[in-house]
């Protein structure tokens, strides 16, 4: 299901206006207008979500498959590819899929609740993927992850998952504190998703963790635009 989710996100992006590949949306100003309308239709707008609109209640789910740019898409899919397969293998296909969707929905809902008066559109799978990272931290704390850190001259180094993921969580938490109005990247959704993922794995699996598993794919440490 990890590959299916990646495929769905990529397909939705390619056929949508944000990719710039689908000529049905036109070019120039017409393309910009199409992108705005597309994000408003399928993304989460906190102000609309709490206005009582029934249709808006579905947007925290649809927004998980919509991305704003190529960088946004590729960053999210890289993290899902690296961490999703092992989490799925541990949870099982159906439980993982439900976990992914529910965690992402609640993460976006949490962000919308904290910024209820915002009219800014929110899209992206970051809430779900943050949940996967949180669950991974509990399930595979000693797995070694190849990471690239700018302040270490972009050298590919292997660290235990708990170091990489806790560092990533700290960055998201700090950014959420420094950015209380929520423009740009929805760091708070990352924090909520990660916490929910970790708590779910902790409650569901207790101390049943895997310490010797290795993550074979390289993961770049950074932030993906929400």
Residue pairs with C-beta under 8 A, 6 or more apart in sequence:
1 88
1 93
1 96
1 97
1 100
2 80
2 81
2 84
2 85
2 88
2 96
3 85
5 80
5 84
5 97
5 100
5 125
6 77
6 80
6 81
6 84
8 65
9 65
9 67
9 73
9 76
9 77
9 125
10 73
10 77
12 65
12 66
12 67
13 19
13 66
13 67
13 70
13 73
14 21
14 22
15 22
16 22
16 38
16 66
17 25
17 31
17 34
17 35
17 38
18 35
18 38
18 39
18 66
18 67
18 68
18 69
19 70
20 31
25 31
25 34
25 35
26 34
38 66
39 66
39 68
39 121
39 123
40 121
42 59
42 62
42 63
42 65
42 66
42 123
43 59
43 62
43 63
43 66
43 121
43 122
43 123
44 56
44 59
44 60
44 63
44 108
44 111
44 112
44 121
44 122
44 123
45 56
45 59
45 118
45 119
45 120
45 121
45 122
46 111
46 112
46 113
46 115
46 116
46 117
46 118
46 119
46 120
46 122
47 116
47 117
47 118
47 119
48 56
48 59
49 56
49 57
49 59
49 60
49 109
49 112
50 112
50 113
50 116
60 104
60 105
60 106
60 108
60 109
60 112
61 101
61 104
61 105
63 108
63 122
63 123
63 124
64 101
64 104
64 105
64 108
64 124
64 125
64 127
64 128
65 125
66 123
66 124
67 73
67 76
67 123
67 124
67 125
68 123
68 124
68 225
69 225
71 224
71 225
72 124
72 224
72 225
72 226
75 220
75 222
75 223
75 224
75 225
76 124
76 125
76 126
76 129
76 224
78 219
78 220
79 129
79 132
79 133
79 219
79 224
80 125
80 129
80 132
81 217
82 145
82 215
82 217
82 218
82 219
83 129
83 132
83 133
83 136
83 215
83 219
84 96
84 100
84 129
84 132
86 136
86 139
86 140
86 143
86 213
86 215
87 96
87 132
87 135
87 136
87 139
88 96
90 139
90 140
90 205
90 210
91 99
91 135
99 131
99 135
99 197
99 200
100 128
100 131
100 132
101 128
103 127
103 128
103 130
103 131
103 132
103 193
103 196
103 197
103 200
104 125
104 127
104 128
104 129
104 131
104 193
105 127
106 127
106 192
106 193
106 196
107 126
107 127
107 128
107 130
107 131
107 189
107 190
107 192
107 193
107 196
108 122
108 127
108 186
108 189
110 188
110 189
110 192
111 122
111 127
111 182
111 186
111 188
111 189
111 192
112 118
112 122
114 182
114 188
115 181
115 182
115 188
118 181
118 182
120 182
120 183
122 186
122 189
122 226
123 226
124 186
124 224
124 225
124 226
126 186
126 189
126 190
126 193
126 224
126 226
127 186
127 189
127 190
127 192
127 193
127 226
128 193
129 193
129 224
130 172
130 189
130 190
130 191
130 192
130 193
130 194
130 197
131 193
131 194
131 196
131 197
131 200
132 197
133 165
133 168
133 169
133 194
133 197
134 165
134 169
134 193
134 194
134 195
134 196
134 197
134 198
134 199
134 200
134 201
135 197
135 198
135 200
135 201
136 143
136 161
136 165
136 197
137 161
137 162
137 165
137 166
137 197
137 198
137 201
138 198
138 201
138 202
138 205
138 209
139 201
139 205
139 209
139 210
140 161
140 209
140 210
140 211
140 213
140 215
141 160
141 161
141 162
141 209
141 211
142 160
142 161
142 162
142 211
142 212
142 213
143 160
143 161
143 210
143 211
143 213
143 214
143 215
144 158
144 159
144 160
144 161
144 214
144 215
145 158
145 159
145 160
145 161
145 164
145 215
145 219
146 156
146 157
146 158
146 215
146 217
146 218
146 219
147 156
147 157
147 158
147 159
147 164
147 218
147 219
147 220
147 221
148 154
148 155
148 156
148 157
148 218
148 220
148 221
149 155
149 157
149 221
156 218
161 215
164 219
164 221
167 221
168 221
169 191
169 194
171 223
172 187
172 190
172 191
172 194
172 223
173 187
173 191
175 185
175 187
175 223
176 187
176 188
176 190
176 191
179 185
179 187
182 188
184 225
185 223
185 224
185 225
185 226
186 226
187 223
187 226
189 226
190 226
